[in-house]
Amino acid sequence: MNTKWDEENIEKLLKQAPKIQDHRSKEEVFAKLQQAGAFEEQAPTMSSKRRSYKWISSIAVAAIVTCGVGISMLVMSPEEKQEKANDVAMQNDNKQESYNDETAETEADATTFAADSATTTRMTIPDETSPVYEDAVGEGEVFTVSLAGADEVNVPSAIVIPKEKLVEDLGKEKPTQVEMYKYYAPKLDEEGYGFEEQHPIEGEIIENEQELVVALDKPTKKNIEALKETFPQYEDIILDQNESTKIELSALTATQNYSYYLFTQQDKKYFVPQREVAYTHVEEAILGMTGHATEQYASAIVEGVTFSVTTADHVHVKFDQPLDLETVDYTQAKQMLEGIMLTAAAFNQQVIFENIVQTTWDRFDFTQPQPIPVAPNELPLDIIQP
């Protein structure tokens, strides 16, 4: 309950204050002040005046504040004192909360800056292609597709599609390649990823177990090769055309194996088969990874590195000199190893690397046979538009 103070109450309070009495005469007071040198004039400097004025001002302000606080506390009721204390505590809490908010905001800004810096760093790392491996597929499925590069070169690629997306899009966890092609091919953002528009290829595609029957509206060597690389899971591809066309294109359906080289598309390197030379033996194909470079195809073998190839239970690639991978450019070293593995994979063979200084490096364990890549050139899932 607040008490209202009027002039009468204040006057009554002041009358209760002790009275100050001084019985000294004026002469005694004057003599004391004169003895203390109060009337001796001094020429103060500007700096001492300023300092003096500051001190006098500070003392005067402190005295006024002290008196004001003292009188206000004196005239406050117990309820008012408690309310005042609560107000002060609340102000302190608000100040602390404001400080905490500012601190949190500063830390959040720092975190955001760090995340932005990390994103910027990731964007500057060269985005080189890599094959798809079985352990990366998980419960999903690999959708293989051959994309159209420059100069009539097809780039065999693959997209790992999670199980959840397959169920959402196709209503099943294990769709066939033809089912995935018919649904996802029209959604491919080929131009957005630096390729020419090629899919879906015009025509009808029908699967019969391990046999694929294709009726193309406009069959060409390029789209036949694209279909072979898009559907490597099928043993036979039958072209349902008129007799003359069937004879003309029949050679393209025969199984042929090539060495893998590097093809540059939009400043990014992809693994592609060098189709100018075909091989029947895996040793020849791996050794053929050098000596057939062109303007389109670059060798994946690091310059100056030589090796021998033998076959037993697996394909053994032994480097002629101890190969220290830490002294080789990381991207080039990785492309060389994976190019050899892809070339051997065409023959369904695993590779054992020998005479490498490191026993493990990147994802490789050189004490074991290397896994057979599922497909070359993994593409991100977001190449498939909604």
C-alpha positions in Angstrom: 0.0 0.0 0.0 1.5 3.3 -1.0 1.5 6.3 1.4 0.9 9.8 -0.1 3.1 12.5 1.4 1.8 16.1 1.4 3.5 19.2 2.6 2.1 18.8 6.2 3.7 15.4 6.6 7.0 16.6 5.2 7.1 19.6 7.5 6.2 17.4 10.5 9.1 15.1 9.5 11.6 17.9 9.3 10.6 19.2 12.7 11.5 15.9 14.2 15.0 16.1 12.8 17.7 17.1 15.4 18.5 20.8 15.4 22.0 21.9 14.8 23.2 24.6 17.2 26.5 26.6 17.2 27.1 29.0 20.2 30.4 30.5 18.8 30.5 34.2 18.1 31.1 35.6 14.6 34.5 36.9 15.8 35.6 33.4 16.9 34.5 31.8 13.6 36.3 34.6 11.6 39.5 34.1 13.6 39.4 30.3 13.0 39.0 30.7 9.3 41.7 33.4 9.1 44.1 31.2 11.0 43.4 28.4 8.6 44.4 30.7 5.7 41.0 30.7 4.1 41.4 34.3 3.0 44.9 34.0 1.4 44.5 34.3 -2.4 46.3 31.9 -4.7 46.7 32.0 -8.4 45.4 28.5 -9.4 46.4 27.1 -12.7 43.8 26.1 -15.3 44.5 22.5 -14.9 44.1 22.7 -11.1 40.9 24.6 -11.5 39.5 22.0 -13.9 40.5 19.3 -11.5 39.1 21.2 -8.5 35.9 21.9 -10.3 35.6 18.2 -11.3 36.1 17.1 -7.8 33.7 19.7 -6.4 31.1 18.8 -9.0 31.5 15.1 -8.4 31.3 15.6 -4.6 28.3 17.8 -5.0 26.5 15.3 -7.2 27.3 12.4 -4.9 26.1 14.4 -1.9 22.8 15.3 -3.7 22.3 11.7 -4.9 23.1 10.3 -1.4 20.8 12.8 0.3 18.1 12.0 -2.2 18.4 8.3 -1.8 18.6 8.6 2.0 15.5 10.8 2.2 13.6 8.6 -0.2 14.5 5.5 1.7 13.7 7.3 4.9 10.2 8.2 3.8 9.4 4.9 2.1 7.1 2.4 3.7 8.2 -1.2 4.0 6.0 -2.1 1.1 7.6 0.5 -1.1 11.1 -0.6 -0.1 10.3 -4.2 -1.1 8.8 -3.0 -4.4 11.9 -0.9 -5.1 14.1 -3.8 -4.4 12.1 -6.0 -6.8 12.3 -3.3 -9.5 16.1 -3.2 -9.1 16.4 -7.0 -9.3 14.1 -7.1 -12.3 16.3 -4.4 -14.1 19.4 -6.5 -13.3 17.7 -9.6 -14.7 16.7 -7.7 -17.9 20.3 -6.5 -18.3 21.7 -10.0 -17.9 19.1 -11.4 -20.3 19.9 -8.7 -22.9 23.6 -9.5 -22.5 22.9 -13.2 -22.9 20.9 -12.5 -26.1 23.6 -10.4 -27.5 26.2 -13.0 -26.7 24.1 -15.7 -28.3 23.5 -13.6 -31.4 27.3 -13.0 -31.6 28.0 -16.7 -31.3 25.3 -17.5 -33.9 26.8 -15.0 -36.3 30.2 -16.6 -35.8 28.8 -20.0 -36.4 27.0 -18.8 -39.6 30.3 -17.2 -40.8 32.1 -20.5 -40.1 29.5 -22.5 -42.0 29.7 -20.0 -44.9 33.4 -20.3 -44.9 33.2 -24.1 -45.0 30.7 -23.9 -47.9 33.0 -21.6 -49.8 35.9 -23.9 -49.1 33.9 -26.9 -50.4 33.0 -25.0 -53.5 36.7 -24.5 -54.3 37.6 -28.2 -54.1 37.8 -29.7 -57.6 34.8 -31.9 -58.2 36.3 -34.9 -60.0 34.2 -37.9 -60.8 34.5 -41.2 -59.1 32.9 -44.7 -59.7 30.0 -46.1 -57.7 31.0 -48.8 -55.2 28.7 -51.4 -53.7 29.1 -50.1 -50.1 27.8 -46.7 -51.2 24.5 -48.1 -52.6 23.1 -49.5 -49.3 19.5 -50.4 -49.6 19.0 -48.2 -52.7 19.4 -49.0 -56.4 21.8 -47.8 -59.1 20.2 -46.1 -62.0 22.7 -46.2 -64.9 22.4 -43.8 -67.8 24.8 -42.7 -70.6 24.9 -39.0 -71.0 25.7 -37.1 -74.3 29.0 -35.3 -74.1 30.7 -33.1 -76.7 32.1 -34.5 -80.0 29.7 -37.4 -80.1 31.2 -39.0 -76.9 28.8 -40.8 -74.5 29.6 -40.6 -70.8 28.5 -43.7 -68.9 27.1 -42.5 -65.5 25.1 -43.7 -62.5 22.8 -42.2 -59.8 22.3 -43.9 -56.5 18.6 -43.7 -55.7 17.6 -44.3 -52.1 15.0 -46.9 -51.2 12.6 -44.4 -49.8 12.5 -42.4 -53.0 12.0 -45.5 -55.1 9.0 -46.4 -53.0 7.6 -42.9 -53.2 8.1 -42.6 -57.0 7.6 -46.1 -58.3 5.8 -47.9 -55.5 8.5 -50.6 -55.0 11.9 -51.0 -53.5 13.4 -53.0 -56.4 12.3 -51.7 -59.7 14.0 -52.8 -62.9 16.3 -50.6 -64.9 13.6 -50.1 -67.6 11.1 -49.0 -65.0 13.6 -46.5 -63.6 14.5 -45.3 -67.0 11.0 -44.7 -68.1 10.3 -42.7 -64.9 13.5 -40.8 -64.3 14.9 -40.3 -67.8 12.4 -37.5 -68.7 13.4 -35.7 -65.4 17.1 -35.6 -66.0 18.6 -32.1 -66.0 21.2 -33.0 -68.6 21.9 -29.4 -69.8 22.1 -28.2 -66.2 25.0 -30.5 -65.6 26.8 -29.6 -68.8 25.6 -32.4 -71.1 23.5 -32.4 -74.3 19.8 -33.3 -74.1 19.5 -37.0 -75.1 17.0 -38.7 -72.8 14.5 -40.2 -73.1 15.6 -41.7 -76.4 12.6 -41.8 -78.7 11.3 -45.3 -79.2 9.9 -48.2 -77.3 11.9 -50.3 -74.8 10.6 -53.6 -73.6 12.4 -56.0 -71.2 12.1 -59.8 -71.3 14.1 -61.2 -68.4 17.7 -60.7 -69.5 16.8 -59.6 -73.0 16.0 -56.0 -74.0 14.0 -55.3 -77.1 14.4 -51.8 -78.4 12.4 -50.2 -81.3 14.0 -46.7 -82.0 12.3 -44.1 -84.0 15.7 -42.8 -85.4 18.4 -45.4 -84.7 22.0 -44.0 -84.8 25.4 -45.3 -83.7 25.4 -42.8 -80.8 22.0 -43.6 -79.3 22.6 -47.4 -79.7 25.9 -47.0 -77.8 24.0 -44.8 -75.2 21.4 -47.6 -74.8 24.1 -50.2 -74.3 25.7 -48.1 -71.5 22.4 -47.2 -70.0 21.4 -50.9 -69.8 24.6 -52.8 -69.0 22.6 -55.3 -66.9 21.1 -57.0 -69.9 22.9 -59.7 -71.7 21.3 -59.1 -75.1 19.9 -56.0 -76.8 17.7 -56.8 -79.7 16.9 -54.0 -82.2 13.4 -54.3 -83.5 13.8 -52.6 -86.9 13.4 -53.6 -90.6 15.8 -56.2 -91.9 18.4 -53.8 -93.5 18.6 -51.7 -90.3 18.9 -54.8 -88.2 21.9 -56.0 -90.2 23.6 -52.6 -90.2 23.4 -52.1 -86.5 23.9 -55.7 -85.3 27.6 -55.2 -84.8 26.9 -52.5 -82.2 25.1 -55.0 -80.0 28.1 -57.4 -79.7 29.9 -57.4 -76.4 33.2 -55.5 -76.6 35.6 -54.4 -73.9 37.8 -51.3 -73.9 40.3 -49.4 -71.9 39.1 -46.5 -69.7 40.4 -43.1 -70.5 39.5 -39.6 -69.2 37.2 -37.3 -71.2 36.8 -33.6 -70.3 33.3 -32.2 -70.3 32.6 -28.7 -69.0 36.0 -28.6 -67.3 35.3 -31.9 -65.4 36.9 -35.2 -66.2 34.9 -38.4 -66.6 35.9 -42.0 -67.2 34.9 -43.2 -70.6 35.8 -46.3 -72.7 38.2 -45.5 -75.5 36.3 -47.1 -78.3 39.0 -46.9 -81.0 40.6 -50.2 -79.8 38.7 -53.2 -78.4 40.3 -56.0 -76.4 39.5 -59.6 -75.6 42.0 -60.0 -72.7 42.1 -58.0 -69.6 45.9 -57.7 -69.5 45.9 -56.1 -73.0 43.1 -53.7 -72.0 45.0 -52.4 -68.9 48.3 -52.1 -70.8 46.2 -50.3 -73.5 45.5 -47.5 -71.0 48.5 -45.8 -72.4 49.4 -45.2 -76.0 46.0 -44.3 -77.4 45.4 -40.8 -76.1 43.8 -38.3 -78.5 42.4 -34.8 -78.3 39.2 -36.3 -76.8 40.7 -39.0 -74.6 43.5 -38.5 -72.0 45.3 -41.4 -70.4 44.5 -41.9 -66.7 48.0 -43.4 -66.0 50.3 -40.9 -64.3 53.1 -39.8 -66.5 56.3 -41.8 -65.9 54.6 -44.6 -64.0 55.0 -48.1 -65.5 53.7 -51.5 -64.4 53.2 -55.1 -65.5 49.9 -57.0 -65.6 49.4 -60.7 -64.9 46.3 -62.8 -64.2 45.8 -65.7 -61.8 42.9 -65.7 -59.3 42.8 -61.9 -59.8 44.4 -59.3 -62.0 47.8 -58.4 -60.5 49.1 -54.9 -61.4 52.7 -54.5 -60.2 54.4 -51.2 -60.5 57.9 -51.4 -61.8 59.2 -48.9 -59.1 57.9 -48.5 -55.6 54.9 -46.1 -55.9 54.6 -43.6 -53.1 51.2 -42.2 -53.6 51.9 -39.2 -51.2 54.4 -37.9 -53.8 51.8 -38.0 -56.6 49.0 -35.5 -57.2 46.0 -36.9 -55.2 43.4 -36.6 -58.0 45.8 -38.1 -60.7 46.7 -41.0 -58.4 43.1 -41.8 -57.6 42.1 -41.6 -61.2 44.9 -43.9 -62.2 43.9 -46.6 -59.7 40.2 -46.3 -60.4 40.7 -46.3 -64.2 42.6 -49.6 -63.9 39.8 -51.0 -61.7 37.1 -49.9 -64.2 39.0 -51.5 -67.1 39.3 -54.8 -65.2 35.6 -54.6 -64.2 34.6 -54.8 -67.9 36.0 -58.3 -67.7 34.4 -58.9 -64.3 37.8 -59.0 -62.6 39.2 -57.7 -59.3 42.6 -56.0 -59.2 45.4 -56.5 -56.7 47.9 -53.6 -56.7 51.5 -54.5 -55.8 54.7 -52.5 -55.0 52.8 -49.5 -53.5 54.5 -47.9 -50.5 51.3 -47.4 -48.5 49.3 -50.3 -47.3 46.1 -48.2 -47.1 45.3 -44.9 -48.8 42.1 -43.0 -49.3 39.4 -45.8 -49.6 42.0 -48.4 -50.8 43.3 -51.3 -48.8 46.2 -52.6 -50.8 46.5 -55.8 -48.7 43.3 -57.0 -50.3 41.8 -57.3 -53.8 40.0 -54.1 -54.8 36.2 -54.2 -55.1 34.7 -54.2 -58.6 33.1 -50.8 -59.2 29.3 -51.0 -59.9 29.4 -48.2 -62.4 31.6 -45.3 -63.5 31.0 -41.6 -62.9 28.6 -41.2 -60.0 26.2 -38.2 -60.4 24.3 -36.4 -57.6 20.7 -37.3 -57.0 19.6 -33.7 -57.6 20.3 -34.2 -61.4 16.8 -35.7 -61.3 14.3 -32.8 -61.3 11.1 -33.1 -59.2 
